[in-house]
Amino acid sequence: MKRPEEERPLSRLSTQVAQFDVSGKTLLLPRMNPFGSRLLAAAFRAFGVDARVMDTYKGLALGKEFTSGKECFPCQVTLGDVLHHLQGEKERLGAGFAAERYVYFLPEADGPCRFGMYNKYQRLILDRFPDLRAVPIAYLSTSNGYAAGILPASRARYFRRLAYVTVVIADVLERASWRVRPYEAVAGSTDALLEQAVQAMEKLIVEVGPSRDCRRLYRMLERYLAAAAGLLDPKRPRRPRIGLVGEIYLRTHPESNQNLARSIERFGGEVVIASVAEWFNYVTYDRLLRVRSRWRDLVRRPANRGLAPLLRDTIGVLAEHGYQSWRQAQVYRCALRCLDIARDHSVRSLETWLDHNRHFNFAIGTEAALSIGGALAYIHDDYDGIVNVFPFTCMPSTICAAILKPLFHRSQVPYLDASYDGTVQPNRDLALRTFIYQAQQHLEQRLNGGRRL
């Protein structure tokens, strides 16, 4: 006789893909950006969770084997990562391997993006391996603003606050690498220094823990950024700045985008990639917009019954928005005292650019709103080129391309679409070289008062 879960495999999409307390388990995190995933894992460890960042891109063949090719490329990469890691654990531990000790962490988002279904899809794939059926998938969701439902309530709120600070610190360290590496006096010195910084920050985050003494984190950040500033060669002229927008995983995952940032640096550009904190700020800002909409509905149709929960939700989202703005401003203020990294755009300013030019609207949602608004903000800040990075067939990024490409063509700003599915296009380097040449021409024209050279 078959077991109940084998008779009803779809029921496991709710029982084995859920929000539950992961304390006492080994939490497996996919690696997205090089610094942020490691600092987030440290935040989990600070609250007693044995969190580990899995190796990435080594299991891509496995990810492609168990997908059809119609999925978003990040789905193939992350699926390959977890299958490769668990296979390695089985080989390492042998008979001591116990799948129930592990939890696979894969967040989700609501809206039309397929990303919201990938933890369910990957659940079906894991269930095809008898030895991996006991590995549950834990997630956080944009539907409740990433409220940490995977830790006890007494610790969840404090973890969420520490995690946000680590995300912003990781963004700043990434921006320091993009600011210094193209101008370093000694090749490789920037990467070596920032690797030391991340390792030291990981240890300090665990030590700081629930006390959330962010001042210690800020002091360490300042020390390393001051050291990074000392690596700059003042004789090197400033390069054209290139703003990267697009799908959050592809633009921040170097292996998936074939080290696009370093390629642009190799061909003569300076890169700034849209931050990871931008997405978390957007999720909170979107919740704020929804609360405002509920207030308007309440004014039009007064009902005492809905007032109390609306007040509670309003206070909660305003507090969250205020906390994120406060912490992000603190981190960047510390950083800018040591190094002139690129500032992050506020989500409100991105919405202003969209509404002012009537190109898109936050009510439509998706990352397209951030990418279009971010690209416009980069040009306002005198960037010399824009690259839209996305998985092949990504719907929100295809919308971005349809809006941005003709817009920048008319304004004569270099623009490049960069889609990825794991294959290497033979003309990729040629396209990047041509794009950087155009960006250099744009920079020279801009410095000469807009006159064509």
HUQUI-V264701 format. One line per field, one symbol per residue. ss: DSSP state (H for helix, E for strand, L for the rest). phi: phi as a letter, one per 40 degrees, with the letter a starting at -180 (. if undefined). psi: psi as a letter, one per 20 degrees, with the letter a starting at -180 (. if undefined). Layout:
ss=???
phi=???
psi=???
This chain:
ss=LLLHHHHLHHHHHHHLEELLLLLLLEEEELLLLLLHHHHHHHHHHHLLLEEEELLLLLLHHHHHHLLLLLLLHHHHHHHHHHHHHHHHHHHHHHHHLLHHHEEEELLELLLLLHHHHHHHHHHHHHLLLHHHLLLEEELLEHHHLLLLLLLLHHHHHHHHHHHHHHHHHHHHHHHHHHHHHHHELLLLHHHHHHHHHHHHHHHHHHHHHHHLLHHHHHHHHHHHHHHHHLLELLLLLLLEEEEEEELHHHHHLLLLLLLHHHHHHHLLEEEEELLLHHHHHHHHHHHHHHHHHHHHHHHHLLLHHHHHHHHHHHHHHHHHHHHHHHHHHHHHHHHHLLLLLLLLLLHHHHHHHHHHHLLLLLLLLHHHHHHHHHHHHHHHLLLLEEEEEEELLLHHHHHHHHHHHHHHHHHLLEEEEEEELLLLLLLHHHHHHHHHHHHHHHHHHHHLLLLLL
phi=.ccdcccbcccccbcbbabaccdgbcccbccbcdccccccccccccbgbccbccdbgcbdcccccbbcgcccddcccccccccccccccccccgcccbcccbbccacabcgcccdcbccccccccdccbdcbccccbbabbccbgfdccbbddcbccccdccccccccccdcccccccccdcbccbdgcccccccccccccdccccccfccfccccccccdccccccccccccccccccccbcbbhcccccbbdcccffcccccccchbbbbbdccddccccdcccccccccccccccccbdaccccccccccccccccccccccccccccccccccbaccccccccccccccccccfcaacccggcdcccccccccccccgcbabbbbacdgccdcccdcccccccccccfbdaacbbbahcbccbcccccccccccccccccccccggccc
psi=pqqghhhmhhhiihhjnrorojpiropopqpeqhgghhhghhgghhkjpnpppqqqihkhhghhhkriiirpghggghghghggghghhghghciipohiiqpponrrqaaipihiihhgghghghiiohijhjorpqqqqihkkkpnjjqqhhigghghgghgghgggggghghhghhggijqhopihgggghggggghhgghghggbihlnihhggggggghhhhhhiipoiipqprpppppraphgghinhhhjllgghgghhjjrpqppprhhgghhggghhhghhghhhgghhhhnpohhjgghggghggghhgggggggggghgghgggihhpmrpqqqqhhhghggghhikhaqhhharihghggggghhghhjkqjqppopqqpjpghhhggghghghghghjlppqppnqqjiqophjghghgggghghhghgghghikkipq.
